[in-house]
Amino acid sequence: MDKEQTYVGVDVSKGNLDVAVFASEARWSFPNTPVGIKKAIAVLTEMAPVLVVFEATGGLELMFWAALTEAGIKATPINPRQMRDFAKAKGHLAKTDTIDAKVIAHYAQAMQPRPRTFPDTQDLKELMARRSQLVEMISAEKNRLGAARKVGIKADIKAHIAWLTSRLDDVDLEVRQAIKANPAWREKDALLQSTPGVGPTLAATLLTQLPELGTLNRHQVAALAGVAPLNRDSGAMRGKRAVWGGRARVRGVLYMATLVATRYNPVIRAFYKRLCSAGKAKKLALTACMRKLLTILNSMLKRHTTWIHHPIPALVGPCH
């Protein structure tokens, strides 16, 4: 097999990675698990393909894509609809894994899409960390301003607050530009911000601090964010369920967004009022709303749907 002309197609499913090579009968199937991905990368590294193409399947491909980038293998995800249109043009109308992998490989050779590396969120994480620092400093200076008596000190603090606010605006602009420049982030950001109550700060925080959003079930994502009620039992003693742990920065920003959502998001507002009417303490009701909002966002990213087109009523049930 000529390594210079090797194009590989990979059909990614929840359970497997089905691999095919263009103009070859070579086939492999690996479990879509860390161990299976490692084996697939070993085979592809030995093969040294010109390009590996796979479908973007709602997050199931992310771990494989990240491994390809780490291994230095040129690869790119494609829209499943484009793949099906290409398959129909070739006369392949059946939907089977074997056909998909082979046709994807042909697509790679015929269309030769530009390789894309797995989006690295490190730079964006650093920007968001700096943003949090600036917000904390502004808050601290405002507290000092309230306690200051001397006119000169007040003027100095006000000047510092103005400078910090200007820097905060600059960082916000850098964050928006970074997201806009990355197709994967841009798509997720648009989906998240289509939700009433979700602004650019929460969207960017979720992209950087909770990249698993859209790939996990609601219990898993709630636990990662630290908004899942956890048991506090010991022997025969049954304690109260409480939320703790998780990713503090996500939880803090989600809390502020949920406060807004209880006023302006029709689903979260109705859910919050129902819990309060049932006698729930406002703090507990707000925590449940945080969990509900996160569940909705997780489902939206998983299904690639905006707020308007998402079947939201199906999610407005008791919060577990």
VOGU-177755 format. One line per 2 residues: number of its first residue (from 1); their letters; for each residue y, x, z of C-alpha. Coordinates in nm, 3 decimals. Layout:
BEGIN
NUM> a> Y:X:Z ~ ...
END
This chain:
BEGIN
1> md> 0.000:0.000:0.000 ~ 0.341:0.143:-0.098
3> ke> 0.538:0.159:0.226 ~ 0.864:0.180:0.028
5> qt> 0.808:-0.169:-0.108 ~ 0.652:-0.344:0.191
7> yv> 0.805:-0.681:0.282 ~ 0.666:-0.871:0.579
9> gv> 0.688:-1.237:0.672 ~ 0.620:-1.361:1.025
11> dv> 0.566:-1.724:1.118 ~ 0.663:-1.759:1.482
13> sk> 0.519:-2.037:1.693 ~ 0.495:-2.094:2.065
15> gn> 0.148:-1.946:2.079 ~ 0.125:-1.696:1.794
17> ld> 0.290:-1.453:1.557 ~ 0.125:-1.491:1.215
19> va> 0.202:-1.187:0.999 ~ 0.166:-1.158:0.621
21> vf> 0.262:-0.889:0.370 ~ 0.404:-0.969:0.026
23> as> 0.164:-0.905:-0.264 ~ -0.118:-0.821:-0.025
25> ea> -0.410:-0.997:0.136 ~ -0.334:-0.825:0.469
27> rw> -0.306:-1.074:0.755 ~ -0.266:-1.044:1.130
29> sf> -0.225:-1.291:1.413 ~ -0.096:-1.191:1.755
31> pn> -0.025:-1.396:2.069 ~ 0.347:-1.462:2.116
33> tp> 0.338:-1.283:2.451 ~ 0.470:-0.945:2.568
35> vg> 0.128:-0.788:2.510 ~ 0.082:-0.954:2.170
37> ik> 0.434:-0.856:2.061 ~ 0.367:-0.496:2.160
39> ka> 0.056:-0.494:1.939 ~ 0.248:-0.650:1.650
41> ia> 0.522:-0.388:1.680 ~ 0.261:-0.112:1.673
43> vl> 0.116:-0.247:1.347 ~ 0.461:-0.292:1.190
45> te> 0.574:0.054:1.298 ~ 0.272:0.207:1.127
47> ma> 0.340:-0.003:0.819 ~ 0.712:0.093:0.808
49> pv> 0.822:-0.218:0.609 ~ 1.146:-0.241:0.415
51> lv> 1.221:-0.569:0.589 ~ 1.061:-0.815:0.831
53> vf> 1.170:-1.178:0.796 ~ 1.092:-1.461:1.038
55> ea> 1.214:-1.814:1.100 ~ 1.465:-1.894:1.373
57> tg> 1.253:-2.133:1.580 ~ 1.473:-2.244:1.867
59> gl> 1.437:-1.932:2.079 ~ 1.064:-1.868:2.036
61> el> 1.150:-1.571:1.816 ~ 1.399:-1.399:2.050
63> mf> 1.154:-1.176:2.237 ~ 0.995:-1.064:1.909
65> wa> 1.336:-1.003:1.746 ~ 1.451:-0.795:2.044
67> al> 1.132:-0.584:2.021 ~ 1.186:-0.529:1.647
69> te> 1.541:-0.408:1.708 ~ 1.428:-0.179:1.988
71> ag> 1.162:-0.030:1.761 ~ 1.417:0.032:1.486
73> ik> 1.244:-0.203:1.240 ~ 1.479:-0.377:0.997
75> at> 1.446:-0.752:1.042 ~ 1.635:-1.077:1.016
77> pi> 1.585:-1.442:1.116 ~ 1.632:-1.718:0.858
79> np> 1.704:-2.087:0.880 ~ 1.376:-2.289:0.866
81> rq> 1.535:-2.533:0.621 ~ 1.607:-2.249:0.376
83> mr> 1.248:-2.139:0.411 ~ 1.110:-2.484:0.336
85> df> 1.341:-2.520:0.033 ~ 1.213:-2.187:-0.096
87> ak> 0.853:-2.293:-0.034 ~ 0.905:-2.621:-0.222
89> ak> 1.058:-2.435:-0.514 ~ 0.736:-2.230:-0.530
91> gh> 0.526:-2.545:-0.517 ~ 0.401:-2.493:-0.162
93> la> 0.439:-2.835:-0.001 ~ 0.168:-2.809:0.265
95> kt> 0.273:-2.700:0.613 ~ 0.022:-2.448:0.738
97> dt> 0.072:-2.122:0.925 ~ -0.107:-1.917:0.657
99> id> 0.111:-2.050:0.378 ~ 0.428:-2.008:0.586
101> ak> 0.369:-1.642:0.667 ~ 0.287:-1.559:0.305
103> vi> 0.583:-1.752:0.167 ~ 0.819:-1.595:0.421
105> ah> 0.704:-1.253:0.300 ~ 0.776:-1.360:-0.059
107> ya> 1.118:-1.484:0.050 ~ 1.188:-1.143:0.205
109> qa> 1.100:-0.966:-0.121 ~ 1.279:-1.210:-0.353
111> mq> 1.597:-1.277:-0.154 ~ 1.620:-0.954:0.047
113> pr> 1.850:-1.097:0.316 ~ 2.065:-0.850:0.506
115> pr> 1.894:-0.714:0.820 ~ 2.038:-0.823:1.154
117> tf> 1.987:-0.653:1.487 ~ 1.920:-0.853:1.801
119> pd> 2.259:-0.941:1.955 ~ 2.336:-0.704:2.243
121> tq> 2.531:-0.887:2.514 ~ 2.621:-0.573:2.711
123> dl> 2.975:-0.542:2.574 ~ 3.037:-0.912:2.627
125> ke> 2.895:-0.886:2.979 ~ 3.141:-0.609:3.061
127> lm> 3.430:-0.817:2.929 ~ 3.323:-1.116:3.139
129> ar> 3.283:-0.893:3.445 ~ 3.635:-0.761:3.392
131> rs> 3.760:-1.117:3.354 ~ 3.610:-1.210:3.691
133> ql> 3.778:-0.908:3.850 ~ 4.116:-1.007:3.709
135> ve> 4.075:-1.366:3.834 ~ 3.989:-1.238:4.183
137> mi> 4.289:-1.004:4.185 ~ 4.525:-1.282:4.075
139> sa> 4.391:-1.507:4.350 ~ 4.433:-1.229:4.609
141> ek> 4.791:-1.155:4.499 ~ 4.881:-1.524:4.516
143> nr> 4.754:-1.532:4.874 ~ 4.966:-1.225:4.955
145> lg> 5.267:-1.388:4.792 ~ 5.238:-1.684:5.027
147> aa> 5.233:-1.454:5.330 ~ 5.510:-1.217:5.215
149> rk> 5.859:-1.250:5.365 ~ 6.059:-0.965:5.217
151> vg> 6.231:-1.048:4.888 ~ 6.148:-0.712:4.731
153> ik> 5.779:-0.743:4.815 ~ 5.770:-1.096:4.673
155> ad> 5.927:-0.975:4.350 ~ 5.674:-0.692:4.328
157> ik> 5.382:-0.927:4.381 ~ 5.515:-1.174:4.124
159> ah> 5.550:-0.893:3.869 ~ 5.194:-0.783:3.938
161> ia> 5.065:-1.139:3.900 ~ 5.245:-1.168:3.566
163> wl> 5.089:-0.840:3.447 ~ 4.741:-0.944:3.563
165> ts> 4.779:-1.283:3.393 ~ 4.879:-1.107:3.071
167> rl> 4.570:-0.885:3.095 ~ 4.355:-1.191:3.160
169> dd> 4.487:-1.348:2.839 ~ 4.406:-1.027:2.650
171> vd> 4.049:-1.021:2.785 ~ 4.000:-1.390:2.699
173> le> 4.110:-1.311:2.343 ~ 3.864:-1.020:2.324
175> vr> 3.584:-1.247:2.447 ~ 3.664:-1.512:2.185
177> qa> 3.677:-1.249:1.909 ~ 3.345:-1.099:2.017
179> ik> 3.175:-1.438:2.012 ~ 3.331:-1.529:1.678
181> an> 3.207:-1.204:1.522 ~ 2.843:-1.271:1.620
183> pa> 2.671:-1.556:1.426 ~ 2.415:-1.625:1.699
185> wr> 2.675:-1.639:1.977 ~ 2.915:-1.840:1.761
187> ek> 2.655:-2.109:1.698 ~ 2.556:-2.137:2.064
189> da> 2.920:-2.132:2.176 ~ 3.003:-2.422:1.943
191> ll> 2.706:-2.626:2.070 ~ 2.792:-2.564:2.435
193> qs> 3.163:-2.637:2.398 ~ 3.092:-2.966:2.221
195> tp> 3.001:-3.095:2.570 ~ 3.284:-3.257:2.769
197> gv> 3.358:-3.035:3.069 ~ 3.227:-2.715:2.909
199> gp> 3.500:-2.470:2.815 ~ 3.507:-2.116:2.677
201> tl> 3.459:-1.954:3.019 ~ 3.135:-2.138:3.102
203> aa> 3.007:-2.096:2.746 ~ 3.067:-1.719:2.752
205> tl> 2.917:-1.690:3.101 ~ 2.601:-1.870:2.994
207> lt> 2.571:-1.652:2.682 ~ 2.593:-1.331:2.885
209> ql> 2.446:-1.419:3.224 ~ 2.186:-1.678:3.122
211> pe> 2.062:-1.577:2.773 ~ 1.733:-1.758:2.844
213> lg> 1.915:-2.092:2.816 ~ 1.746:-2.300:2.547
215> tl> 1.411:-2.122:2.573 ~ 1.293:-2.244:2.915
217> nr> 1.207:-2.581:3.066 ~ 1.455:-2.753:3.300
219> hq> 1.284:-2.636:3.619 ~ 1.281:-2.272:3.511
221> va> 1.644:-2.266:3.397 ~ 1.761:-2.442:3.715
223> al> 1.579:-2.184:3.927 ~ 1.734:-1.896:3.731
225> ag> 2.083:-2.037:3.785 ~ 2.015:-2.102:4.153
227> va> 2.065:-2.480:4.141 ~ 1.702:-2.585:4.194
229> pl> 1.613:-2.730:4.537 ~ 1.367:-2.494:4.705
231> nr> 1.123:-2.570:4.986 ~ 1.190:-2.446:5.339
233> ds> 0.852:-2.529:5.493 ~ 0.645:-2.340:5.747
235> ga> 0.307:-2.467:5.862 ~ 0.346:-2.829:5.967
237> mr> 0.726:-2.803:5.967 ~ 0.901:-2.956:5.670
239> gk> 1.257:-2.833:5.633 ~ 1.536:-2.959:5.413
241> ra> 1.536:-2.860:5.051 ~ 1.824:-2.629:4.962
243> vw> 1.953:-2.432:4.666 ~ 1.984:-2.058:4.700
245> gg> 1.929:-1.736:4.510 ~ 1.960:-1.731:4.135
247> ra> 2.251:-1.586:3.939 ~ 2.562:-1.625:4.151
249> rv> 2.813:-1.575:3.871 ~ 2.654:-1.850:3.662
251> rg> 2.646:-2.084:3.961 ~ 3.011:-2.022:4.045
253> vl> 3.140:-2.093:3.695 ~ 2.901:-2.388:3.655
255> ym> 3.038:-2.537:3.979 ~ 3.395:-2.539:3.846
257> at> 3.287:-2.682:3.511 ~ 3.090:-2.958:3.685
259> lv> 3.397:-3.057:3.887 ~ 3.573:-3.117:3.556
261> at> 3.267:-3.291:3.410 ~ 3.255:-3.543:3.698
263> ry> 3.590:-3.666:3.571 ~ 3.574:-3.627:3.194
265> np> 3.206:-3.620:3.097 ~ 3.078:-3.982:3.078
267> vi> 2.716:-3.895:3.159 ~ 2.791:-3.661:3.450
269> ra> 3.060:-3.895:3.585 ~ 2.823:-4.192:3.588
271> fy> 2.548:-3.981:3.746 ~ 2.784:-3.853:4.017
273> kr> 2.909:-4.203:4.100 ~ 2.555:-4.337:4.118
275> lc> 2.449:-4.067:4.362 ~ 2.756:-4.118:4.580
277> sa> 2.701:-4.495:4.578 ~ 2.343:-4.435:4.693
279> gk> 2.475:-4.253:5.000 ~ 2.438:-3.893:4.886
281> ak> 2.686:-3.647:5.035 ~ 2.944:-3.538:4.779
283> kl> 2.834:-3.175:4.798 ~ 2.471:-3.268:4.733
285> al> 2.575:-3.504:4.453 ~ 2.781:-3.228:4.292
287> ta> 2.490:-2.985:4.310 ~ 2.266:-3.243:4.143
289> cm> 2.531:-3.283:3.873 ~ 2.535:-2.906:3.819
291> rk> 2.161:-2.921:3.765 ~ 2.194:-3.221:3.533
293> ll> 2.465:-3.055:3.323 ~ 2.261:-2.735:3.294
295> ti> 1.954:-2.937:3.193 ~ 2.150:-3.109:2.918
297> ln> 2.291:-2.781:2.788 ~ 1.945:-2.625:2.792
299> sm> 1.806:-2.915:2.589 ~ 2.096:-2.902:2.341
301> lk> 2.039:-2.533:2.266 ~ 1.664:-2.587:2.242
303> rh> 1.711:-2.865:1.986 ~ 2.016:-2.710:1.814
305> tt> 2.217:-3.029:1.858 ~ 2.577:-3.094:1.958
307> wi> 2.678:-3.331:2.236 ~ 2.758:-3.607:1.986
309> hh> 2.421:-3.586:1.810 ~ 2.209:-3.517:2.118
311> pi> 2.000:-3.806:2.265 ~ 2.183:-3.778:2.598
313> pa> 2.084:-4.121:2.742 ~ 1.724:-4.004:2.762
315> lv> 1.835:-3.742:3.012 ~ 2.025:-3.973:3.244
317> gp> 1.751:-4.032:3.495 ~ 1.684:-3.922:3.851
319> ch> 1.753:-3.553:3.893 ~ 1.451:-3.362:4.014
END
